Amino acid sequence: MKLLGAIFILLATTSIGFEYAKRLSERPRQLRQLRVAIQSLEAEMMYGLTPLAEASRHIAEQLQKPLSLFFMSFSERLSHYEQTAFDAWKESVNETWQRTSLLDSEREIMLQFGTTLGQHDREQQQKQIKLTLAHLEREELEAKDRQTRYERMIKSLGFLSGLLIVVLML
């Protein structure tokens, strides 16, 4: 009976460690997807002259979850609820952010970008997009660095903490 309990404890703590490590590896991937999505939004707005709601829907169809949920929510809010671009952007960020592996610093970058969305002429809008992309690129580099430094350690820590609990219980 003790052996079975020890195995369950070990499996539980190891899976917790692997879950935290997964979040670390998901963050750079999601940041990369977010950068690509904003670049696509820029192309749709600047060169395709596509309305914001339609451009967001196109981007949502190209992305994987959870970021696709954000752009779909933004598109629907613009189309159906007749909100301003910033209000729709802010509510979409607040609604979907918990489903991502992204941090509050990236959330702030996205909210700042949302304040400028649809408020300026094309040239100013393009400058704001470039600034947002630069911020997201910096965050992505930091996320990759964090992943390489801590991913293996967190996996090992999950297993070793379970082993410590098992040894203390015996």
Beta strands, then each sheet from edge to edge (+ up, - down):
end
